[in-house]
Amino acid sequence: MSTLRVDNIANTAGVTNNRVLQVVSLNYTDTFYHTSSTNTYIDITGFSQSITPVSSSSKILILVNLGRAGTYSNGFRVVRDSTPIGISDYGSGWTGGFISGYDGTTHGMSASTTILDEPATTSAITYKLQGSYYSASYPLAVNRGGVIGGSYPYQGAYYSSMTLMEISA
């Protein structure tokens, strides 16, 4: 058995950037359900992951996959520490990340997003997921089957994840 050790790996032009330096991930199997009426984003309890970049010039590739109840329309966004990232600005106060829509049925749905962040730091960073909803009639439900409170095993329970990859610049 042999071990290969190198200081750098370069492409044919001698460029050593654009490598994955580290990968951390969160496998989120908890359920989250919130019904208080609000039109603001709230933290999804426990849906956060930290990474400490090796270089301040590194980028962080964020991959989020989300399982949720399909009977309600919710908006979701990723937040770096306390700053929302990867959001659009539609105007007139409409800001958001990615949407998981209403499918008109009692089936579960999934949503996903990919964001390439440039945090410019070597300090620890925490990325978390937040969600929003219109009212108590349209609650925020993560990793839950389509009928909230229903007893329908065929709808299943859902699984969500967040993967962070540090990419060298």
DSSP file (Angstrom, degrees, kcal/mol; ACC not computed):
  #  RESIDUE AA STRUCTURE BP1 BP2  ACC     N-H-->O    O-->H-N    N-H-->O    O-->H-N    TCO  KAPPA ALPHA  PHI   PSI    X-CA   Y-CA   Z-CA
    1    1 A M              0   0    0      0, 0.0     2,-0.3     0, 0.0     0, 0.0   0.000 360.0 360.0 360.0 136.0    0.0    0.0    0.0
    2    2 A S        -     0   0    0      2,-0.0     2,-0.4     0, 0.0     0, 0.0  -0.809 360.0-144.8-118.8 158.4    1.3    3.5   -1.0
    3    3 A T        -     0   0    0     -2,-0.3     2,-0.6     2,-0.0     0, 0.0  -0.993   9.9-151.8-123.7 127.6    0.5    7.0    0.1
    4    4 A L        +     0   0    0     -2,-0.4     2,-0.4     2,-0.0    -2,-0.0  -0.875  18.0 179.7 -99.5 124.1    0.6    9.8   -2.4
    5    5 A R        +     0   0    0     -2,-0.6     2,-0.3     0, 0.0    -2,-0.0  -0.991   4.8 166.7-127.8 131.5    1.4   13.2   -0.9
    6    6 A V        -     0   0    0     -2,-0.4     3,-0.1     1,-0.1    -2,-0.0  -0.955  35.8-141.2-138.6 157.6    1.7   16.5   -2.8
    7    7 A D  S    S+     0   0    0     -2,-0.3     2,-0.3     1,-0.3    -1,-0.1   0.832  87.0   3.1 -85.0 -36.0    1.8   20.2   -1.9
    8    8 A N        -     0   0    0      2,-0.0     2,-0.5     0, 0.0    -1,-0.3  -0.990  55.8-147.6-147.7 152.2   -0.3   21.3   -4.8
    9    9 A I        -     0   0    0     -2,-0.3     2,-0.3     7,-0.2    -3,-0.0  -0.997  26.5-175.5-120.0 126.4   -2.2   20.0   -7.7
   10   10 A A        -     0   0    0     -2,-0.5     6,-0.2     1,-0.1     2,-0.0  -0.843  23.3-119.1-120.6 155.6   -2.3   22.2  -10.8
   11   11 A N    >   -     0   0    0      4,-2.3     3,-2.2    -2,-0.3    -1,-0.1  -0.196  51.3 -82.3 -78.9-176.4   -4.0   22.0  -14.1
   12   12 A T  T 3  S+     0   0    0      1,-0.3    -1,-0.1     2,-0.1    -2,-0.0   0.713 132.1  54.7 -65.1 -19.4   -2.0   21.8  -17.4
   13   13 A A  T 3  S-     0   0    0      2,-0.1    -1,-0.3     0, 0.0     3,-0.1   0.422 120.7-107.9 -90.0   0.3   -1.6   25.6  -17.4
   14   14 A G  S <  S+     0   0    0     -3,-2.2     2,-0.4     1,-0.3    -2,-0.1   0.539  70.5 145.7  86.9   6.9   -0.1   25.5  -13.9
   15   15 A V        -     0   0    0      1,-0.1    -4,-2.3     2,-0.0    -1,-0.3  -0.646  26.8-176.4 -83.1 130.6   -3.2   27.0  -12.2
   16   16 A T        +     0   0    0     -2,-0.4    -7,-0.2    -6,-0.2     3,-0.2   0.304  47.9 100.3-109.8   8.2   -3.9   25.6   -8.7
   17   17 A N        +     0   0    0    152,-0.2   152,-0.2     1,-0.2    -6,-0.1  -0.202  53.1  55.7 -87.4-177.6   -7.2   27.4   -7.9
   18   18 A N  S    S+     0   0    0    150,-1.1     2,-0.3     1,-0.2    -1,-0.2   0.884  73.3 139.2  62.2  44.0  -10.8   26.2   -8.0
   19   19 A R        -     0   0    0     -3,-0.2   149,-2.8   149,-0.0     2,-0.7  -0.846  60.5-112.1-111.2 152.5  -10.3   23.2   -5.7
   20   20 A V  E     -A  167   0A   0     -2,-0.3   147,-0.2   147,-0.2     3,-0.1  -0.765  33.1-179.4 -81.7 119.6  -12.6   22.0   -3.0
   21   21 A L  E     -     0   0A   0    145,-3.2     2,-0.3    -2,-0.7    -1,-0.2   0.809  62.7  -8.6 -91.2 -34.7  -10.7   22.6    0.3
   22   22 A Q  E     -A  166   0A   0    144,-0.9   144,-2.5     2,-0.0     2,-0.4  -0.987  54.2-152.5-160.6 156.7  -13.3   21.3    2.7
   23   23 A V  E     +A  165   0A   0     -2,-0.3     2,-0.3   142,-0.2   142,-0.2  -0.999  13.9 174.8-135.2 130.2  -16.8   20.0    2.9
   24   24 A V  E     -A  164   0A   0    140,-2.4   140,-3.3    -2,-0.4     2,-0.3  -0.974  10.9-173.0-129.4 149.4  -19.2   20.1    5.9
   25   25 A S  E     -A  163   0A   0     -2,-0.3     2,-0.5   138,-0.2   138,-0.2  -0.979  20.0-145.5-145.5 157.7  -22.8   19.1    5.9
   26   26 A L  E     -A  162   0A   0    136,-2.9   136,-1.9    -2,-0.3     2,-0.8  -0.987   6.7-159.6-120.2 125.0  -26.0   19.0    7.9
   27   27 A N  E     -A  161   0A   0     -2,-0.5     2,-0.8   134,-0.2   134,-0.2  -0.915  16.9-161.1-102.9 105.5  -28.4   16.2    7.7
   28   28 A Y  E     +A  160   0A   0    132,-2.4   132,-2.3    -2,-0.8    19,-0.1  -0.788  28.6 154.5 -97.0 107.7  -31.6   17.7    9.1
   29   29 A T        +     0   0    0     -2,-0.8    -1,-0.2   130,-0.2   129,-0.1   0.438  40.7 104.9-111.6  -3.9  -34.1   15.1   10.2
   30   30 A D        -     0   0    0     15,-0.1     2,-0.4    16,-0.1   130,-0.1  -0.259  68.9-123.2 -67.7 163.3  -36.0   17.1   12.8
   31   31 A T        -     0   0    0      2,-0.0     2,-0.4   126,-0.0   112,-0.2  -0.868  22.1-163.8-105.7 148.6  -39.5   18.4   12.1
   32   32 A F  E     +B  142   0A   0    110,-2.1   110,-2.9    -2,-0.4     2,-0.4  -0.999  11.7 171.3-133.7 132.3  -40.3   22.1   12.3
   33   33 A Y  E     +B  141   0A   0     -2,-0.4     2,-0.4   108,-0.2   108,-0.2  -0.981   2.2 175.3-144.9 126.8  -43.7   23.6   12.5
   34   34 A H  E     +B  140   0A   0    106,-2.2   106,-2.4    -2,-0.4    -2,-0.0  -0.996  10.3 169.0-138.4 130.7  -44.7   27.2   13.3
   35   35 A T        +     0   0    0     -2,-0.4   103,-0.1   104,-0.2    -1,-0.1   0.481  35.0 122.1-120.7  -5.7  -48.2   28.7   13.2
   36   36 A S  S    S-     0   0    0      1,-0.1     2,-0.3    99,-0.1    -2,-0.0  -0.389  73.7-105.1 -62.1 135.6  -47.9   32.1   14.8
   37   37 A S        +     0   0    0     -2,-0.1     2,-0.3     2,-0.1    98,-0.2  -0.440  62.7 138.5 -66.8 124.2  -49.1   34.7   12.3
   38   38 A T        -     0   0    0     -2,-0.3    95,-0.4    95,-0.2     0, 0.0  -0.978  47.2-155.0-161.1 152.6  -46.2   36.6   10.8
   39   39 A N  S    S+     0   0    0     -2,-0.3     2,-0.2    93,-0.1    95,-0.1   0.093  72.9  89.7-115.1  19.6  -45.0   38.0    7.5
   40   40 A T  S    S-     0   0    0     93,-0.1    93,-0.4    91,-0.0     2,-0.3  -0.701  83.4 -96.4-113.1 165.8  -41.3   37.9    8.4
   41   41 A Y        -     0   0    0     -2,-0.2     2,-0.3    91,-0.1    91,-0.2  -0.609  39.3-170.6 -80.0 140.0  -38.6   35.3    8.2
   42   42 A I  E     -F  131   0B   0     89,-2.6    89,-2.5    -2,-0.3     2,-0.1  -0.931  29.5 -96.1-128.0 155.0  -37.9   33.2   11.2
   43   43 A D  E     -F  130   0B   0     -2,-0.3     2,-0.9    87,-0.2    87,-0.2  -0.444  27.9-129.7 -67.8 138.5  -35.1   30.7   11.9
   44   44 A I  E >   -     0   0B   0     85,-2.6     3,-2.5     3,-0.2    85,-0.3  -0.839  41.0-112.9 -85.2 108.0  -35.7   27.0   11.3
   45   45 A T  E 3  S+     0   0B   0     -2,-0.9   -15,-0.1     1,-0.3     3,-0.0  -0.148  92.7   2.2 -51.9 124.5  -34.6   25.6   14.6
   46   46 A G  E 3  S+     0   0B   0      1,-0.1     2,-1.5   -18,-0.0    -1,-0.3   0.369  93.1 120.8  83.3  -4.8  -31.5   23.5   14.2
   47   47 A F  E <   +     0   0B   0     -3,-2.5    82,-2.1    82,-0.2     2,-0.3  -0.542  47.9 105.4 -93.5  71.2  -31.1   24.1   10.5
   48   48 A S  E     -F  128   0B   0     -2,-1.5     2,-0.3    80,-0.2    80,-0.2  -0.988  44.2-169.8-147.2 153.8  -27.6   25.7   10.6
   49   49 A Q  E     -F  127   0B   0     78,-2.6    78,-3.0    -2,-0.3     2,-0.3  -0.996  11.6-145.9-146.4 139.9  -24.1   24.7    9.8
   50   50 A S  E     +F  126   0B   0     -2,-0.3     2,-0.3    76,-0.2    76,-0.2  -0.785  14.8 178.2-109.3 152.4  -20.7   26.3   10.5
   51   51 A I  E     -F  125   0B   0     74,-2.3    74,-3.0    -2,-0.3   114,-0.0  -0.986  19.6-148.6-147.1 145.3  -17.5   26.4    8.5
   52   52 A T        -     0   0    0     -2,-0.3    72,-0.2    72,-0.2    70,-0.1  -0.939  26.3-135.5-116.3 106.5  -14.1   28.1    9.0
   53   53 A P        -     0   0    0      0, 0.0     3,-0.1     0, 0.0     7,-0.0  -0.273   2.5-145.1 -63.3 145.2  -12.6   29.1    5.7
   54   54 A V  S    S+     0   0    0      1,-0.2     2,-0.3   -32,-0.0    68,-0.1   0.827  86.2  28.7 -75.6 -34.4   -8.9   28.3    5.2
   55   55 A S  S >  S-     0   0    0     66,-0.1     3,-1.1     1,-0.1    66,-0.3  -0.960  70.1-135.0-131.4 145.5   -8.4   31.5    3.1
   56   56 A S  T 3  S+     0   0    0     -2,-0.3    64,-0.2     1,-0.2    -1,-0.1   0.644 108.0  58.3 -73.1 -12.9  -10.1   34.8    3.0
   57   57 A S  T 3  S+     0   0    0     63,-0.1    -1,-0.2    62,-0.1    65,-0.1   0.487  84.9 110.6 -92.3  -2.9  -10.2   34.6   -0.8
   58   58 A S    <   -     0   0    0     -3,-1.1    62,-0.6    63,-0.2     2,-0.3  -0.279  59.7-140.1 -68.8 155.6  -12.2   31.4   -0.7
   59   59 A K  E     -C  167   0A   0    108,-2.7   108,-3.4    59,-0.1     2,-0.5  -0.847   9.4-136.9-110.6 153.9  -15.8   31.1   -1.8
   60   60 A I  E     -CD 166 117A   0     57,-2.7    57,-3.2    -2,-0.3     2,-0.6  -0.957   8.8-153.2-115.1 119.4  -18.4   29.0   -0.1
   61   61 A L  E     -CD 165 116A   0    104,-3.1   104,-2.2    -2,-0.5     2,-0.5  -0.825  14.4-161.5 -91.0 121.8  -20.7   26.9   -2.2
   62   62 A I  E     -CD 164 115A   0     53,-3.4    53,-2.3    -2,-0.6     2,-0.5  -0.915   9.2-174.4-111.3 124.0  -24.0   26.3   -0.4
   63   63 A L  E     -CD 163 114A   0    100,-2.6   100,-2.6    -2,-0.5     2,-0.4  -0.978   5.6-175.6-119.5 121.3  -26.4   23.5   -1.4
   64   64 A V  E     -CD 162 113A   0     49,-2.6    49,-1.8    -2,-0.5     2,-0.4  -0.968   9.1-177.5-120.8 130.8  -29.7   23.3    0.4
   65   65 A N  E     -CD 161 112A   0     96,-2.5    96,-2.7    -2,-0.4     2,-0.4  -0.999  14.0-169.6-123.8 130.3  -32.3   20.6   -0.1
   66   66 A L  E     - D   0 111A   0     45,-3.1    45,-2.0    -2,-0.4     2,-0.4  -0.972  15.1-160.4-130.4 129.9  -35.5   21.0    1.8
   67   67 A G  E     + D   0 110A   0     -2,-0.4    76,-3.2    43,-0.2     2,-0.3  -0.906  29.6 154.4-104.5 137.1  -38.5   18.7    2.4
   68   68 A R  E     -ED 142 109A   0     41,-2.6    41,-2.8    -2,-0.4    74,-0.2  -0.953  48.3 -73.6-154.7 169.0  -41.7   20.4    3.5
   69   69 A A  E >   - D   0 108A   0     72,-1.3     3,-0.5    -2,-0.3    39,-0.2  -0.487  36.0-148.5 -69.3 138.9  -45.5   20.1    3.6
   70   70 A G  T 3  S+     0   0    0     37,-0.7    33,-1.9     1,-0.2    34,-0.4   0.484  81.6  77.2 -91.1  -3.2  -47.0   20.7    0.2
   71   71 A T  T 3  S+     0   0    0     75,-0.4     2,-0.3    31,-0.2    -1,-0.2   0.496  93.2  54.8 -86.9  -0.2  -50.3   22.3    1.2
   72   72 A Y  S <  S-     0   0    0     -3,-0.5     2,-0.6    29,-0.2    31,-0.1  -0.955  76.1-128.7-133.2 150.2  -48.8   25.6    2.0
   73   73 A S        +     0   0    0     -2,-0.3    61,-0.4    29,-0.1     2,-0.3  -0.873  35.3 173.8 -99.7 123.6  -46.7   28.1    0.1
   74   74 A N  E     -G  100   0B   0     26,-2.3    26,-2.7    -2,-0.6     2,-0.4  -0.933  25.1-139.8-129.5 152.1  -43.6   29.2    2.0
   75   75 A G  E     -GH  99 132B   0     57,-1.1    57,-2.5    -2,-0.3     2,-0.3  -0.869  21.7-170.5-106.0 146.4  -40.5   31.4    1.2
   76   76 A F  E     -GH  98 131B   0     22,-3.2    22,-2.8    -2,-0.4    21,-0.5  -0.945   5.9-179.7-133.3 154.3  -37.1   30.4    2.4
   77   77 A R  E     - H   0 130B   0     53,-2.1    53,-2.7    -2,-0.3     2,-0.4  -0.989  25.4-122.5-150.4 158.0  -33.7   32.1    2.5
   78   78 A V  E     -IH  85 129B   0      7,-0.7     7,-2.7    -2,-0.3     2,-0.4  -0.839  24.8-159.8-100.5 138.5  -30.1   31.4    3.6
   79   79 A V  E     -IH  84 128B   0     49,-2.6    49,-2.2    -2,-0.4     2,-0.7  -0.980  11.0-148.8-122.6 127.8  -28.5   33.7    6.2
   80   80 A R  E >  S-IH  83 127B   0      3,-3.1     3,-3.3    -2,-0.4     2,-0.9  -0.875  76.5 -49.0 -93.1 114.7  -24.7   34.0    6.7
   81   81 A D  T 3  S-     0   0    0     45,-3.6    -2,-0.1    -2,-0.7    44,-0.0  -0.435 127.6 -24.2  53.4 -98.4  -24.4   34.9   10.4
   82   82 A S  T 3  S+     0   0    0     -2,-0.9    -1,-0.3     2,-0.1    45,-0.1   0.298 120.7  94.9-120.6   9.9  -27.0   37.7   10.4
   83   83 A T  E <  S-I   80   0B   0     -3,-3.3    -3,-3.1     0, 0.0     2,-0.1  -0.895  70.2-132.8-108.5 119.0  -26.9   38.7    6.7
   84   84 A P  E     -I   79   0B   0      0, 0.0     2,-0.3     0, 0.0    -5,-0.3  -0.447  30.7-168.5 -63.7 138.3  -29.4   37.2    4.2
   85   85 A I  E     +I   78   0B   0     -7,-2.7    -7,-0.7     1,-0.2     3,-0.1  -0.886  56.6  28.4-128.1 160.2  -27.6   36.0    1.1
   86   86 A G  S    S+     0   0    0     -2,-0.3     2,-0.3     1,-0.2    -1,-0.2   0.831  85.2 143.2  64.1  32.9  -28.7   34.9   -2.4
   87   87 A I        -     0   0    0     -3,-0.2     2,-0.2   -10,-0.1    10,-0.2  -0.727  44.2-134.7-106.8 155.3  -31.8   37.0   -2.3
   88   88 A S  E     -J   96   0C   0      8,-2.1     8,-1.1    -2,-0.3     2,-0.5  -0.627   7.9-141.3 -97.4 162.8  -33.6   39.0   -5.0
   89   89 A D  E     +J   95   0C   0     -2,-0.2     6,-0.2     6,-0.2     3,-0.1  -0.820  23.1 171.9-127.1  92.5  -34.9   42.5   -4.6
   90   90 A Y  E     -     0   0C   0      4,-2.0     5,-0.1    -2,-0.5    -1,-0.1   0.715  48.2-115.2 -72.2 -22.2  -38.1   42.7   -6.5
   91   91 A G  E >  S+J   94   0C   0      3,-0.8     3,-2.1    -3,-0.1    -1,-0.2  -0.272  88.7  65.4 105.1 164.3  -38.8   46.1   -5.1
   92   92 A S  T 3  S-     0   0    0      1,-0.3     3,-0.1    -2,-0.1    -2,-0.0   0.815 132.1 -53.5  52.7  36.5  -41.5   47.6   -2.8
   93   93 A G  T 3  S+     0   0    0      1,-0.2     2,-1.1    -4,-0.0    -1,-0.3   0.456 100.9 136.7  83.8  -0.2  -40.2   45.6    0.1
   94   94 A W  E <   +J   91   0C   0     -3,-2.1    -4,-2.0     2,-0.0    -3,-0.8  -0.704  22.1 150.3 -83.8 100.6  -40.4   42.2   -1.7
   95   95 A T  E     +J   89   0C   0     -2,-1.1     2,-0.3    -6,-0.2    -6,-0.2  -0.977  10.8 138.2-127.7 147.2  -37.2   40.4   -0.8
   96   96 A G  E     -J   88   0C   0     -8,-1.1    -8,-2.1    -2,-0.4   -19,-0.1  -0.988  41.2-132.1-171.0 176.2  -36.7   36.7   -0.6
   97   97 A G  S    S-     0   0    0    -21,-0.5     2,-0.3     1,-0.3   -20,-0.3   0.645  72.6 -22.4-105.9 -97.9  -34.6   33.7   -1.3
   98   98 A F  E     -G   76   0B   0    -22,-2.8   -22,-3.2   -11,-0.0     2,-0.4  -0.910  59.7-136.9-124.0 154.0  -36.2   30.7   -2.8
   99   99 A I  E     -G   75   0B   0     -2,-0.3     2,-0.6   -24,-0.2   -24,-0.2  -0.842   9.1-160.7-114.0 140.9  -39.9   29.6   -2.8
  100  100 A S  E     -G   74   0B   0    -26,-2.7   -26,-2.3    -2,-0.4    11,-0.1  -0.970  34.3-146.4-116.1 112.4  -41.5   26.3   -2.2
  101  101 A G        -     0   0    0     -2,-0.6     2,-0.5   -28,-0.2   -29,-0.2  -0.035  14.9 -94.4 -83.6 176.6  -45.0   26.7   -3.7
  102  102 A Y        -     0   0    0      1,-0.1   -31,-0.2   -31,-0.1    -1,-0.1  -0.755  27.9-172.3 -87.7 127.1  -48.4   25.5   -3.1
  103  103 A D        -     0   0    0    -33,-1.9   -32,-0.1    -2,-0.5    -1,-0.1   0.445  37.1-123.4-103.6   0.8  -49.4   22.4   -5.0
  104  104 A G  S    S+     0   0    0    -34,-0.4     2,-0.2     1,-0.3   -33,-0.1   0.592  80.9  85.8  73.8   9.8  -53.0   22.3   -4.1
  105  105 A T  S    S-     0   0    0    -35,-0.4    -1,-0.3     2,-0.2    -2,-0.2  -0.633  88.9-107.1-127.6-173.8  -52.8   18.8   -2.7
  106  106 A T  S    S+     0   0    0     -2,-0.2    40,-0.4    -3,-0.1    41,-0.4   0.113  78.8 116.0-103.7  21.2  -51.8   17.1    0.5
  107  107 A H        -     0   0    0     39,-0.2   -37,-0.7   -37,-0.2    -4,-0.2  -0.543  68.7-109.2 -88.8 155.0  -48.5   15.8   -0.8
  108  108 A G  E     -D   69   0A   0     47,-0.2     2,-0.3   -39,-0.2   -39,-0.2  -0.377  33.9-158.9 -75.0 161.8  -45.1   16.8    0.4
  109  109 A M  E     -D   68   0A   0    -41,-2.8   -41,-2.6    -2,-0.1     2,-0.3  -0.871   6.0-142.1-134.9 166.3  -42.8   19.0   -1.7
  110  110 A S  E     -D   67   0A   0     -2,-0.3     2,-0.3   -43,-0.2   -43,-0.2  -0.927  11.4-172.7-128.3 159.3  -39.2   19.8   -1.9
  111  111 A A  E     -D   66   0A   0    -45,-2.0   -45,-3.1    -2,-0.3     2,-0.3  -0.972   6.4-176.8-143.3 154.2  -37.3   23.0   -2.6
  112  112 A S  E     -D   65   0A   0     -2,-0.3     2,-0.3   -47,-0.2   -47,-0.2  -0.982   6.5-173.1-150.0 160.5  -33.6   23.6   -3.2
  113  113 A T  E     -D   64   0A   0    -49,-1.8   -49,-2.6    -2,-0.3     2,-0.4  -0.986  11.4-153.4-151.7 155.7  -31.1   26.4   -3.8
  114  114 A T  E     +D   63   0A   0     -2,-0.3     2,-0.4   -51,-0.2   -51,-0.2  -0.999  17.8 179.3-131.2 127.7  -27.5   26.8   -4.7
  115  115 A I  E     -D   62   0A   0    -53,-2.3   -53,-3.4    -2,-0.4     2,-0.7  -0.993  21.2-152.1-132.1 135.5  -25.6   29.9   -3.6
  116  116 A L  E     -D   61   0A   0     -2,-0.4     2,-0.3   -55,-0.2   -55,-0.2  -0.924  26.9-168.5-105.6 107.2  -21.9   30.8   -4.2
  117  117 A D  E     -D   60   0A   0    -57,-3.2   -57,-2.7    -2,-0.7    -2,-0.0  -0.679  20.9-158.0-100.0 149.1  -21.0   33.1   -1.3
  118  118 A E        +     0   0    0     -2,-0.3   -59,-0.1   -59,-0.2    -2,-0.0  -0.753  20.1 167.7-123.4  81.7  -17.8   35.2   -1.0
  119  119 A P        -     0   0    0      0, 0.0    -1,-0.1     0, 0.0   -60,-0.1   0.688  30.2-147.5 -74.9 -18.0  -17.5   35.9    2.8
  120  120 A A        +     0   0    0    -62,-0.6     2,-0.3   -64,-0.2   -64,-0.2   0.918  57.9 101.5  53.1  52.6  -13.9   37.2    2.7
  121  121 A T        -     0   0    0    -66,-0.3    -1,-0.2   -63,-0.2   -63,-0.2  -0.986  62.8-151.2-155.1 160.8  -12.9   35.9    6.1
  122  122 A T  S    S+     0   0    0     -2,-0.3     2,-0.2    -3,-0.1     3,-0.1   0.181  72.2 104.0-115.3  11.4  -11.0   33.1    7.9
  123  123 A S  S    S-     0   0    0      1,-0.1   -72,-0.1   -71,-0.1    -2,-0.1  -0.543  88.6 -82.0 -86.3 158.6  -13.3   33.4   10.9
  124  124 A A        -     0   0    0    -72,-0.2     2,-0.4    -2,-0.2   -72,-0.2  -0.348  47.7-161.3 -60.7 138.2  -16.0   30.8   11.6
  125  125 A I  E     -F   51   0B   0    -74,-3.0   -74,-2.3    -4,-0.1     2,-0.5  -0.961   6.2-152.8-122.9 139.6  -19.2   31.4    9.6
  126  126 A T  E     -F   50   0B   0     -2,-0.4   -45,-3.6   -76,-0.2     2,-0.4  -0.968   6.7-164.8-115.3 125.3  -22.6   30.0   10.4
  127  127 A Y  E     +FH  49  80B   0    -78,-3.0   -78,-2.6    -2,-0.5     2,-0.3  -0.898  15.5 176.2-103.8 135.2  -25.1   29.5    7.6
  128  128 A K  E     -FH  48  79B   0    -49,-2.2   -49,-2.6    -2,-0.4     2,-0.4  -0.926  26.5-120.9-136.8 162.6  -28.7   29.0    8.6
  129  129 A L  E     - H   0  78B   0    -82,-2.1   -85,-2.6   -85,-0.3     2,-0.3  -0.867  24.5-171.9-105.8 136.4  -32.1   28.6    7.0
  130  130 A Q  E     -FH  43  77B   0    -53,-2.7   -53,-2.1    -2,-0.4     2,-0.3  -0.902   3.3-162.4-121.5 154.9  -35.0   30.8    7.6
  131  131 A G  E     -FH  42  76B   0    -89,-2.5   -89,-2.6    -2,-0.3     2,-0.3  -0.931   2.5-161.2-133.9 158.9  -38.6   30.5    6.4
  132  132 A S  E     + H   0  75B   0    -57,-2.5   -57,-1.1    -2,-0.3     2,-0.3  -0.923   7.9 179.1-135.1 162.1  -41.7   32.8    6.1
  133  133 A Y        -     0   0    0    -95,-0.4   -95,-0.2   -93,-0.4   -59,-0.1  -0.972  32.5-119.1-158.6 164.3  -45.4   32.2    5.7
  134  134 A Y  S    S-     0   0    0    -61,-0.4     2,-0.3     4,-0.4    -1,-0.1   0.932  76.6 -31.5 -79.9 -48.5  -48.5   34.3    5.4
  135  135 A S    >   -     0   0    0      3,-0.5     3,-1.7   -98,-0.2    -1,-0.2  -0.936  68.8 -78.8-160.7 177.7  -50.6   33.4    8.5
  136  136 A A  T 3  S+     0   0    0     -2,-0.3  -100,-0.1     1,-0.3    -1,-0.0   0.759 125.4  62.0 -60.8 -24.4  -51.6   30.7   11.0
  137  137 A S  T 3  S+     0   0    0      1,-0.3    -1,-0.3     2,-0.0  -102,-0.0   0.708 110.6  39.8 -73.3 -19.0  -53.8   29.3    8.3
  138  138 A Y  S <  S-     0   0    0     -3,-1.7    -3,-0.5  -103,-0.1    -4,-0.4  -0.653  90.6-172.2-127.8  73.2  -50.7   28.7    6.1
  139  139 A P        -     0   0    0      0, 0.0     2,-0.6     0, 0.0  -104,-0.2  -0.052  29.3-107.2 -70.1 167.7  -48.1   27.5    8.6
  140  140 A L  E     +B   34   0A   0   -106,-2.4  -106,-2.2    -7,-0.1     2,-0.4  -0.864  43.3 176.5 -93.9 118.0  -44.4   26.9    8.1
  141  141 A A  E     -B   33   0A   0     -2,-0.6   -72,-1.3  -108,-0.2     2,-0.4  -0.971   9.4-175.3-133.7 117.9  -43.7   23.1    8.1
  142  142 A V  E    S+BE  32  68A   0   -110,-2.9  -110,-2.1    -2,-0.4   -74,-0.3  -0.931  73.8   1.3-115.2 135.9  -40.3   21.5    7.4
  143  143 A N  S    S+     0   0    0    -76,-3.2    15,-0.5    -2,-0.4     2,-0.3   0.820 101.5 125.9  58.2  34.9  -39.9   17.7    7.1
  144  144 A R        -     0   0    0     -3,-0.2    -1,-0.2    13,-0.2    13,-0.1  -0.891  63.5-108.5-119.0 151.8  -43.6   17.2    7.6
  145  145 A G        -     0   0    0     -2,-0.3   -38,-0.1     2,-0.2   -76,-0.1  -0.145  42.6 -94.9 -68.0 173.0  -46.1   15.3    5.5
  146  146 A G  S    S+     0   0    0    -40,-0.4     2,-0.9   -77,-0.2   -75,-0.4   0.880 111.4  58.6 -63.4 -43.5  -48.7   17.1    3.5
  147  147 A V  S >  S-     0   0    0    -41,-0.4     3,-1.9     5,-0.1     2,-0.2  -0.793  87.8-135.7 -93.4 109.3  -51.6   16.9    6.0
  148  148 A I  T 3  S+     0   0    0     -2,-0.9     3,-0.1     1,-0.3    -2,-0.1  -0.446  88.1   3.8 -67.1 126.6  -50.4   18.6    9.1
  149  149 A G  T 3  S+     0   0    0      1,-0.3    -1,-0.3    -2,-0.2     2,-0.1   0.392 103.2 131.9  80.3  -4.7  -51.4   16.6   12.1
  150  150 A G    <   -     0   0    0     -3,-1.9     2,-0.6    -5,-0.1    -1,-0.3  -0.332  60.3-131.5 -77.0 162.5  -52.8   13.9    9.9
  151  151 A S        +     0   0    0     -3,-0.1    -1,-0.1    -2,-0.1    -3,-0.1  -0.674  55.4 134.1-114.5  74.7  -52.1   10.3   10.3
  152  152 A Y    >   -     0   0    0     -2,-0.6     3,-2.1    -5,-0.2     4,-0.5  -0.787  28.7-178.0-127.1  85.8  -51.2    9.3    6.7
  153  153 A P  G >  S+     0   0    0      0, 0.0     3,-1.3     0, 0.0    -1,-0.1   0.778  78.7  68.8 -58.1 -28.0  -48.0    7.1    6.7
  154  154 A Y  G 3  S+     0   0    0      1,-0.3     3,-0.0     2,-0.1    -2,-0.0   0.738  90.8  62.6 -65.6 -19.6  -48.0    6.9    2.9
  155  155 A Q  G <  S-     0   0    0     -3,-2.1    -1,-0.3     1,-0.1   -47,-0.2   0.745  98.5-158.2 -75.9 -21.8  -47.1   10.7    2.8
  156  156 A G    <   -     0   0    0     -3,-1.3     2,-0.3    -4,-0.5    -1,-0.1   0.118  17.0 -81.9  75.5 170.8  -43.9    9.9    4.6
  157  157 A A        -     0   0    0    -13,-0.1     2,-0.2    -4,-0.1   -13,-0.2  -0.840  47.9-128.3-109.3 153.4  -41.6   12.0    6.6
  158  158 A Y        -     0   0    0    -15,-0.5     2,-0.4    -2,-0.3   -13,-0.1  -0.595   9.0-145.4-111.1 166.8  -39.1   14.2    4.8
  159  159 A Y        -     0   0    0     -2,-0.2     2,-0.3   -15,-0.1  -130,-0.2  -0.973  13.6-171.3-131.3 137.5  -35.4   14.8    5.0
  160  160 A S  E     -A   28   0A   0   -132,-2.3  -132,-2.4    -2,-0.4     2,-0.3  -0.895   4.4-176.5-129.3 159.9  -33.5   18.0    4.5
  161  161 A S  E     -AC  27  65A   0    -96,-2.7   -96,-2.5    -2,-0.3     2,-0.4  -0.991  17.7-157.6-153.5 158.8  -29.8   18.9    4.2
  162  162 A M  E     -AC  26  64A   0   -136,-1.9  -136,-2.9    -2,-0.3     2,-0.4  -0.981  13.3-169.4-138.3 127.8  -27.3   21.7    3.8
  163  163 A T  E     -AC  25  63A   0   -100,-2.6  -100,-2.6    -2,-0.4     2,-0.5  -0.972   3.1-163.3-119.9 132.8  -23.8   21.2    2.4
  164  164 A L  E     -AC  24  62A   0   -140,-3.3  -140,-2.4    -2,-0.4     2,-0.5  -0.962   6.1-173.4-115.3 128.3  -21.1   23.8    2.5
  165  165 A M  E     -AC  23  61A   0   -104,-2.2  -104,-3.1    -2,-0.5     2,-0.6  -0.984  17.5-142.9-123.7 125.1  -18.0   23.5    0.3
  166  166 A E  E     -AC  22  60A   0   -144,-2.5  -145,-3.2    -2,-0.5  -144,-0.9  -0.774  20.1-165.0 -85.3 124.7  -15.0   25.8    0.5
  167  167 A I  E     -AC  20  59A   0   -108,-3.4  -108,-2.7    -2,-0.6  -147,-0.2  -0.940  18.4-124.6-111.8 126.7  -13.7   26.5   -3.0
  168  168 A S              0   0    0   -149,-2.8  -150,-1.1    -2,-0.5  -110,-0.1  -0.392 360.0 360.0 -69.2 148.9  -10.2   28.1   -3.4
  169  169 A A              0   0    0   -152,-0.2  -152,-0.2  -151,-0.1    -1,-0.1   0.441 360.0 360.0 -90.2 360.0  -10.1   31.3   -5.4
